[in-house]
Amino acid sequence: MKKRSSSFTVIGLLFVIIGITLMDDNRFLRYGFLLLGMAFLSYSIFSMIKKS
């Protein structure tokens, strides 16, 4: 389960970085990437807290 949680953290960080770099592109695409990244990060943090 630890490996799965860390992969969700990495995927979430990737989506957040992509959302930040899409400054001049479509606004909905940018916020979609940011929201998806935040969802992955919050799920991984929640699973880490729940486990301990």
C-alpha positions in Angstrom: 0.0 0.0 0.0 2.9 2.4 0.6 4.1 2.0 -3.0 0.6 2.9 -4.2 0.4 5.9 -2.0 3.7 7.2 -3.2 2.7 6.7 -6.8 -0.4 8.8 -6.2 1.8 11.5 -4.7 4.1 11.5 -7.7 1.1 11.6 -10.1 -0.5 14.4 -8.2 2.7 16.5 -8.2 3.0 15.9 -12.0 -0.6 17.1 -12.6 0.0 20.2 -10.4 3.2 21.1 -12.2 1.5 20.7 -15.6 -1.3 22.9 -14.4 1.1 25.6 -13.3 3.0 25.5 -16.6 -0.1 25.9 -18.7 -0.3 29.7 -18.1 -1.4 30.8 -21.6 -3.4 27.8 -22.6 -7.1 27.0 -22.0 -8.2 28.1 -18.5 -10.5 25.1 -18.0 -7.6 22.7 -19.0 -5.3 24.4 -16.5 -7.7 24.3 -13.6 -8.7 20.7 -14.5 -5.1 19.6 -14.2 -4.7 21.5 -10.9 -7.9 20.0 -9.5 -6.9 16.5 -10.5 -3.4 16.9 -9.0 -4.9 18.2 -5.8 -7.3 15.3 -5.7 -4.4 12.8 -6.1 -2.3 14.6 -3.4 -5.2 14.8 -0.9 -6.0 11.1 -1.4 -2.4 10.1 -0.8 -2.2 12.4 2.3 -5.5 11.0 3.6 -4.4 7.4 3.1 -1.1 8.1 4.9 -3.0 9.6 7.9 -5.5 6.9 7.9 -2.8 4.2 8.0 -1.0 5.6 11.0 
